[in-house]
Amino acid sequence: MNTATKQAIELMEILPESEQNFALEFIKKLVLAWDPDFTKLTSAEQKELEEAKEEIENGETVSHEAINWD
């Protein structure tokens, strides 16, 4: 979690609960304005995606047959 996110959480925790709900709804609107279809990746998601692609390219995957699905 980055510093800005931690600061935002700390500030929200100062607010009364009713205002925390208002702030959360405002944040949701900001996110939707930035990415209405939820198609953009955060830096953490981008890193995870790149790591997964590398694992696939290097054959570092587990076959479905090797998993006990029961």
Biopython code that builds the backbone (N, CA, C, O; Angstrom):
import numpy as np
from Bio.PDB.StructureBuilder import StructureBuilder

atoms = [
    (1, "MET", "N", (0.858, -1.171, 0.000)),
    (1, "MET", "CA", (0.000, 0.000, 0.000)),
    (1, "MET", "C", (0.903, 1.234, 0.000)),
    (1, "MET", "O", (1.845, 1.322, 0.788)),
    (2, "ASN", "N", (0.613, 2.171, -0.878)),
    (2, "ASN", "CA", (1.479, 3.346, -0.950)),
    (2, "ASN", "C", (1.093, 4.400, 0.099)),
    (2, "ASN", "O", (0.058, 4.298, 0.758)),
    (3, "THR", "N", (1.947, 5.400, 0.229)),
    (3, "THR", "CA", (1.771, 6.433, 1.254)),
    (3, "THR", "C", (0.476, 7.213, 1.078)),
    (3, "THR", "O", (-0.204, 7.510, 2.061)),
    (4, "ALA", "N", (0.128, 7.549, -0.157)),
    (4, "ALA", "CA", (-1.094, 8.317, -0.400)),
    (4, "ALA", "C", (-2.331, 7.532, 0.028)),
    (4, "ALA", "O", (-3.268, 8.099, 0.591)),
    (5, "THR", "N", (-2.332, 6.236, -0.239)),
    (5, "THR", "CA", (-3.463, 5.399, 0.157)),
    (5, "THR", "C", (-3.575, 5.333, 1.677)),
    (5, "THR", "O", (-4.669, 5.429, 2.233)),
    (6, "LYS", "N", (-2.444, 5.170, 2.337)),
    (6, "LYS", "CA", (-2.443, 5.136, 3.802)),
    (6, "LYS", "C", (-2.949, 6.454, 4.372)),
    (6, "LYS", "O", (-3.710, 6.460, 5.339)),
    (7, "GLN", "N", (-2.536, 7.562, 3.783)),
    (7, "GLN", "CA", (-2.984, 8.873, 4.261)),
    (7, "GLN", "C", (-4.492, 9.023, 4.067)),
    (7, "GLN", "O", (-5.188, 9.545, 4.938)),
    (8, "ALA", "N", (-4.988, 8.564, 2.923)),
    (8, "ALA", "CA", (-6.425, 8.663, 2.652)),
    (8, "ALA", "C", (-7.215, 7.857, 3.672)),
    (8, "ALA", "O", (-8.250, 8.309, 4.162)),
    (9, "ILE", "N", (-6.728, 6.670, 3.990)),
    (9, "ILE", "CA", (-7.406, 5.824, 4.986)),
    (9, "ILE", "C", (-7.396, 6.509, 6.345)),
    (9, "ILE", "O", (-8.420, 6.551, 7.027)),
    (10, "GLU", "N", (-6.248, 7.047, 6.742)),
    (10, "GLU", "CA", (-6.155, 7.722, 8.034)),
    (10, "GLU", "C", (-7.110, 8.905, 8.110)),
    (10, "GLU", "O", (-7.751, 9.119, 9.139)),
    (11, "LEU", "N", (-7.210, 9.663, 7.045)),
    (11, "LEU", "CA", (-8.114, 10.805, 7.031)),
    (11, "LEU", "C", (-9.570, 10.359, 7.090)),
    (11, "LEU", "O", (-10.382, 10.966, 7.787)),
    (12, "MET", "N", (-9.898, 9.296, 6.355)),
    (12, "MET", "CA", (-11.279, 8.808, 6.380)),
    (12, "MET", "C", (-11.660, 8.308, 7.766)),
    (12, "MET", "O", (-12.804, 8.469, 8.191)),
    (13, "GLU", "N", (-10.702, 7.698, 8.480)),
    (13, "GLU", "CA", (-11.002, 7.166, 9.804)),
    (13, "GLU", "C", (-11.295, 8.263, 10.823)),
    (13, "GLU", "O", (-11.925, 8.005, 11.848)),
    (14, "ILE", "N", (-10.847, 9.470, 10.551)),
    (14, "ILE", "CA", (-11.115, 10.604, 11.436)),
    (14, "ILE", "C", (-12.580, 11.025, 11.349)),
    (14, "ILE", "O", (-13.158, 11.502, 12.326)),
    (15, "LEU", "N", (-13.173, 10.845, 10.171)),
    (15, "LEU", "CA", (-14.546, 11.289, 9.938)),
    (15, "LEU", "C", (-15.559, 10.452, 10.699)),
    (15, "LEU", "O", (-15.314, 9.283, 10.995)),
    (16, "PRO", "N", (-16.708, 11.061, 11.017)),
    (16, "PRO", "CA", (-17.811, 10.267, 11.580)),
    (16, "PRO", "C", (-18.240, 9.217, 10.548)),
    (16, "PRO", "O", (-18.023, 9.406, 9.351)),
    (17, "GLU", "N", (-18.840, 8.124, 10.996)),
    (17, "GLU", "CA", (-19.194, 7.026, 10.097)),
    (17, "GLU", "C", (-20.062, 7.479, 8.925)),
    (17, "GLU", "O", (-19.853, 7.030, 7.799)),
    (18, "SER", "N", (-21.025, 8.357, 9.170)),
    (18, "SER", "CA", (-21.893, 8.822, 8.086)),
    (18, "SER", "C", (-21.093, 9.564, 7.017)),
    (18, "SER", "O", (-21.401, 9.461, 5.830)),
    (19, "GLU", "N", (-20.088, 10.294, 7.423)),
    (19, "GLU", "CA", (-19.245, 11.010, 6.467)),
    (19, "GLU", "C", (-18.260, 10.061, 5.773)),
    (19, "GLU", "O", (-17.860, 10.300, 4.634)),
    (20, "GLN", "N", (-17.872, 8.981, 6.468)),
    (20, "GLN", "CA", (-17.012, 7.981, 5.834)),
    (20, "GLN", "C", (-17.735, 7.354, 4.649)),
    (20, "GLN", "O", (-17.131, 7.119, 3.603)),
    (21, "ASN", "N", (-19.019, 7.085, 4.810)),
    (21, "ASN", "CA", (-19.811, 6.518, 3.724)),
    (21, "ASN", "C", (-19.884, 7.489, 2.552)),
    (21, "ASN", "O", (-19.786, 7.074, 1.397)),
    (22, "PHE", "N", (-20.053, 8.770, 2.837)),
    (22, "PHE", "CA", (-20.078, 9.784, 1.785)),
    (22, "PHE", "C", (-18.742, 9.816, 1.048)),
    (22, "PHE", "O", (-18.704, 9.881, -0.180)),
    (23, "ALA", "N", (-17.644, 9.771, 1.808)),
    (23, "ALA", "CA", (-16.314, 9.807, 1.205)),
    (23, "ALA", "C", (-16.087, 8.572, 0.341)),
    (23, "ALA", "O", (-15.504, 8.667, -0.739)),
    (24, "LEU", "N", (-16.541, 7.421, 0.808)),
    (24, "LEU", "CA", (-16.387, 6.191, 0.031)),
    (24, "LEU", "C", (-17.148, 6.286, -1.287)),
    (24, "LEU", "O", (-16.625, 5.898, -2.331)),
    (25, "GLU", "N", (-18.350, 6.789, -1.250)),
    (25, "GLU", "CA", (-19.138, 6.940, -2.477)),
    (25, "GLU", "C", (-18.458, 7.923, -3.435)),
    (25, "GLU", "O", (-18.480, 7.725, -4.649)),
    (26, "PHE", "N", (-17.857, 8.976, -2.888)),
    (26, "PHE", "CA", (-17.138, 9.945, -3.711)),
    (26, "PHE", "C", (-15.939, 9.285, -4.387)),
    (26, "PHE", "O", (-15.683, 9.508, -5.571)),
    (27, "ILE", "N", (-15.208, 8.474, -3.630)),
    (27, "ILE", "CA", (-14.051, 7.770, -4.188)),
    (27, "ILE", "C", (-14.496, 6.827, -5.298)),
    (27, "ILE", "O", (-13.845, 6.738, -6.339)),
    (28, "LYS", "N", (-15.605, 6.122, -5.078)),
    (28, "LYS", "CA", (-16.131, 5.240, -6.121)),
    (28, "LYS", "C", (-16.412, 6.018, -7.405)),
    (28, "LYS", "O", (-16.115, 5.546, -8.503)),
    (29, "LYS", "N", (-16.988, 7.215, -7.258)),
    (29, "LYS", "CA", (-17.278, 8.035, -8.439)),
    (29, "LYS", "C", (-15.997, 8.478, -9.134)),
    (29, "LYS", "O", (-15.951, 8.540, -10.363)),
    (30, "LEU", "N", (-14.954, 8.786, -8.361)),
    (30, "LEU", "CA", (-13.670, 9.150, -8.951)),
    (30, "LEU", "C", (-13.088, 7.994, -9.766)),
    (30, "LEU", "O", (-12.595, 8.187, -10.878)),
    (31, "VAL", "N", (-13.154, 6.805, -9.198)),
    (31, "VAL", "CA", (-12.626, 5.625, -9.887)),
    (31, "VAL", "C", (-13.414, 5.365, -11.166)),
    (31, "VAL", "O", (-12.826, 5.085, -12.210)),
    (32, "LEU", "N", (-14.724, 5.456, -11.092)),
    (32, "LEU", "CA", (-15.542, 5.242, -12.281)),
    (32, "LEU", "C", (-15.289, 6.299, -13.350)),
    (32, "LEU", "O", (-15.335, 5.991, -14.541)),
    (33, "ALA", "N", (-15.026, 7.520, -12.950)),
    (33, "ALA", "CA", (-14.717, 8.569, -13.925)),
    (33, "ALA", "C", (-13.373, 8.292, -14.587)),
    (33, "ALA", "O", (-13.187, 8.568, -15.772)),
    (34, "TRP", "N", (-12.441, 7.745, -13.816)),
    (34, "TRP", "CA", (-11.108, 7.436, -14.341)),
    (34, "TRP", "C", (-11.138, 6.205, -15.234)),
    (34, "TRP", "O", (-10.450, 6.156, -16.254)),
    (35, "ASP", "N", (-11.942, 5.201, -14.850)),
    (35, "ASP", "CA", (-11.981, 3.939, -15.579)),
    (35, "ASP", "C", (-13.386, 3.341, -15.501)),
    (35, "ASP", "O", (-13.626, 2.440, -14.697)),
    (36, "PRO", "N", (-14.313, 3.826, -16.319)),
    (36, "PRO", "CA", (-15.704, 3.400, -16.214)),
    (36, "PRO", "C", (-15.946, 1.909, -16.460)),
    (36, "PRO", "O", (-16.946, 1.365, -15.992)),
    (37, "ASP", "N", (-15.060, 1.253, -17.175)),
    (37, "ASP", "CA", (-15.248, -0.168, -17.470)),
    (37, "ASP", "C", (-14.348, -1.063, -16.628)),
    (37, "ASP", "O", (-14.315, -2.275, -16.839)),
    (38, "PHE", "N", (-13.620, -0.487, -15.680)),
    (38, "PHE", "CA", (-12.687, -1.233, -14.833)),
    (38, "PHE", "C", (-11.704, -2.044, -15.676)),
    (38, "PHE", "O", (-11.452, -3.216, -15.397)),
    (39, "THR", "N", (-11.156, -1.406, -16.705)),
    (39, "THR", "CA", (-10.219, -2.111, -17.586)),
    (39, "THR", "C", (-8.770, -1.704, -17.356)),
    (39, "THR", "O", (-7.857, -2.397, -17.805)),
    (40, "LYS", "N", (-8.547, -0.602, -16.671)),
    (40, "LYS", "CA", (-7.183, -0.161, -16.398)),
    (40, "LYS", "C", (-6.606, -0.968, -15.240)),
    (40, "LYS", "O", (-7.332, -1.410, -14.349)),
    (41, "LEU", "N", (-5.296, -1.151, -15.270)),
    (41, "LEU", "CA", (-4.624, -1.895, -14.210)),
    (41, "LEU", "C", (-3.887, -0.945, -13.281)),
    (41, "LEU", "O", (-3.325, 0.061, -13.714)),
    (42, "THR", "N", (-3.898, -1.278, -12.002)),
    (42, "THR", "CA", (-3.050, -0.541, -11.073)),
    (42, "THR", "C", (-1.617, -0.998, -11.295)),
    (42, "THR", "O", (-1.392, -1.989, -11.989)),
    (43, "SER", "N", (-0.655, -0.307, -10.730)),
    (43, "SER", "CA", (0.740, -0.714, -10.901)),
    (43, "SER", "C", (0.973, -2.106, -10.313)),
    (43, "SER", "O", (1.743, -2.885, -10.875)),
    (44, "ALA", "N", (0.326, -2.429, -9.200)),
    (44, "ALA", "CA", (0.464, -3.752, -8.597)),
    (44, "ALA", "C", (-0.140, -4.828, -9.497)),
    (44, "ALA", "O", (0.441, -5.900, -9.661)),
    (45, "GLU", "N", (-1.301, -4.543, -10.077)),
    (45, "GLU", "CA", (-1.933, -5.498, -10.984)),
    (45, "GLU", "C", (-1.086, -5.709, -12.233)),
    (45, "GLU", "O", (-0.954, -6.835, -12.713)),
    (46, "GLN", "N", (-0.514, -4.630, -12.759)),
    (46, "GLN", "CA", (0.333, -4.736, -13.941)),
    (46, "GLN", "C", (1.545, -5.617, -13.658)),
    (46, "GLN", "O", (1.931, -6.434, -14.493)),
    (47, "LYS", "N", (2.142, -5.450, -12.481)),
    (47, "LYS", "CA", (3.296, -6.255, -12.093)),
    (47, "LYS", "C", (2.909, -7.729, -11.995)),
    (47, "LYS", "O", (3.631, -8.595, -12.491)),
    (48, "GLU", "N", (1.771, -8.017, -11.356)),
    (48, "GLU", "CA", (1.304, -9.397, -11.227)),
    (48, "GLU", "C", (1.036, -10.014, -12.587)),
    (48, "GLU", "O", (1.353, -11.183, -12.807)),
    (49, "LEU", "N", (0.454, -9.247, -13.505)),
    (49, "LEU", "CA", (0.166, -9.737, -14.846)),
    (49, "LEU", "C", (1.453, -10.070, -15.591)),
    (49, "LEU", "O", (1.544, -11.105, -16.250)),
    (50, "GLU", "N", (2.443, -9.195, -15.486)),
    (50, "GLU", "CA", (3.726, -9.436, -16.148)),
    (50, "GLU", "C", (4.412, -10.675, -15.587)),
    (50, "GLU", "O", (4.993, -11.460, -16.338)),
    (51, "GLU", "N", (4.348, -10.854, -14.265)),
    (51, "GLU", "CA", (4.938, -12.035, -13.638)),
    (51, "GLU", "C", (4.226, -13.309, -14.102)),
    (51, "GLU", "O", (4.874, -14.322, -14.365)),
    (52, "ALA", "N", (2.907, -13.261, -14.202)),
    (52, "ALA", "CA", (2.147, -14.424, -14.655)),
    (52, "ALA", "C", (2.490, -14.773, -16.100)),
    (52, "ALA", "O", (2.642, -15.948, -16.437)),
    (53, "LYS", "N", (2.612, -13.759, -16.953)),
    (53, "LYS", "CA", (2.974, -14.008, -18.349)),
    (53, "LYS", "C", (4.346, -14.658, -18.445)),
    (53, "LYS", "O", (4.548, -15.565, -19.253)),
    (54, "GLU", "N", (5.293, -14.203, -17.626)),
    (54, "GLU", "CA", (6.633, -14.788, -17.614)),
    (54, "GLU", "C", (6.578, -16.247, -17.173)),
    (54, "GLU", "O", (7.254, -17.097, -17.752)),
    (55, "GLU", "N", (5.780, -16.536, -16.154)),
    (55, "GLU", "CA", (5.649, -17.914, -15.676)),
    (55, "GLU", "C", (5.094, -18.812, -16.779)),
    (55, "GLU", "O", (5.570, -19.932, -16.966)),
    (56, "ILE", "N", (4.099, -18.331, -17.504)),
    (56, "ILE", "CA", (3.523, -19.109, -18.599)),
    (56, "ILE", "C", (4.566, -19.337, -19.689)),
    (56, "ILE", "O", (4.718, -20.454, -20.184)),
    (57, "GLU", "N", (5.281, -18.281, -20.060)),
    (57, "GLU", "CA", (6.305, -18.396, -21.092)),
    (57, "GLU", "C", (7.416, -19.361, -20.695)),
    (57, "GLU", "O", (7.984, -20.034, -21.555)),
    (58, "ASN", "N", (7.732, -19.437, -19.403)),
    (58, "ASN", "CA", (8.792, -20.311, -18.906)),
    (58, "ASN", "C", (8.283, -21.705, -18.538)),
    (58, "ASN", "O", (9.045, -22.532, -18.037)),
    (59, "GLY", "N", (7.002, -21.964, -18.786)),
    (59, "GLY", "CA", (6.434, -23.268, -18.471)),
    (59, "GLY", "C", (6.276, -23.518, -16.990)),
    (59, "GLY", "O", (6.217, -24.670, -16.559)),
    (60, "GLU", "N", (6.205, -22.461, -16.205)),
    (60, "GLU", "CA", (6.090, -22.580, -14.748)),
    (60, "GLU", "C", (4.625, -22.592, -14.313)),
    (60, "GLU", "O", (4.214, -21.815, -13.451)),
    (61, "THR", "N", (3.856, -23.476, -14.915)),
    (61, "THR", "CA", (2.442, -23.572, -14.571)),
    (61, "THR", "C", (2.133, -24.975, -14.069)),
    (61, "THR", "O", (2.948, -25.887, -14.212)),
    (62, "VAL", "N", (0.964, -25.143, -13.487)),
    (62, "VAL", "CA", (0.514, -26.441, -12.992)),
    (62, "VAL", "C", (-0.640, -26.881, -13.886)),
    (62, "VAL", "O", (-1.577, -26.118, -14.123)),
    (63, "SER", "N", (-0.566, -28.102, -14.373)),
    (63, "SER", "CA", (-1.643, -28.600, -15.242)),
    (63, "SER", "C", (-2.900, -28.853, -14.419)),
    (63, "SER", "O", (-2.831, -29.062, -13.208)),
    (64, "HIS", "N", (-4.034, -28.833, -15.081)),
    (64, "HIS", "CA", (-5.302, -29.112, -14.401)),
    (64, "HIS", "C", (-5.312, -30.525, -13.832)),
    (64, "HIS", "O", (-5.907, -30.770, -12.782)),
    (65, "GLU", "N", (-4.657, -31.450, -14.518)),
    (65, "GLU", "CA", (-4.621, -32.840, -14.069)),
    (65, "GLU", "C", (-3.853, -32.998, -12.759)),
    (65, "GLU", "O", (-4.115, -33.933, -12.002)),
    (66, "ALA", "N", (-2.922, -32.111, -12.484)),
    (66, "ALA", "CA", (-2.090, -32.208, -11.279)),
    (66, "ALA", "C", (-2.790, -31.661, -10.044)),
    (66, "ALA", "O", (-2.270, -31.772, -8.933)),
    (67, "ILE", "N", (-3.955, -31.077, -10.228)),
    (67, "ILE", "CA", (-4.692, -30.465, -9.112)),
    (67, "ILE", "C", (-5.786, -31.417, -8.651)),
    (67, "ILE", "O", (-6.533, -31.961, -9.464)),
    (68, "ASN", "N", (-5.874, -31.611, -7.344)),
    (68, "ASN", "CA", (-6.949, -32.403, -6.763)),
    (68, "ASN", "C", (-8.149, -31.482, -6.569)),
    (68, "ASN", "O", (-8.168, -30.688, -5.629)),
    (69, "TRP", "N", (-9.126, -31.572, -7.420)),
    (69, "TRP", "CA", (-10.262, -30.662, -7.426)),
    (69, "TRP", "C", (-11.350, -31.079, -6.431)),
    (69, "TRP", "O", (-12.374, -30.406, -6.317)),
    (70, "ASP", "N", (-11.136, -32.168, -5.721)),
    (70, "ASP", "CA", (-12.154, -32.634, -4.768)),
    (70, "ASP", "C", (-12.044, -31.962, -3.446)),
    (70, "ASP", "O", (-12.829, -32.247, -2.542)),
]
sb = StructureBuilder()
sb.init_structure("model")
sb.init_model(0)
sb.init_chain("A")
sb.init_seg("    ")
for serial, (resi, resn, name, xyz) in enumerate(atoms, 1):
    if name == "N":
        sb.init_residue(resn, " ", resi, " ")
    sb.init_atom(name, np.array(xyz, "f"), 0.0, 1.0, " ", f" {name:<3s}", serial, name[0])
structure = sb.get_structure()
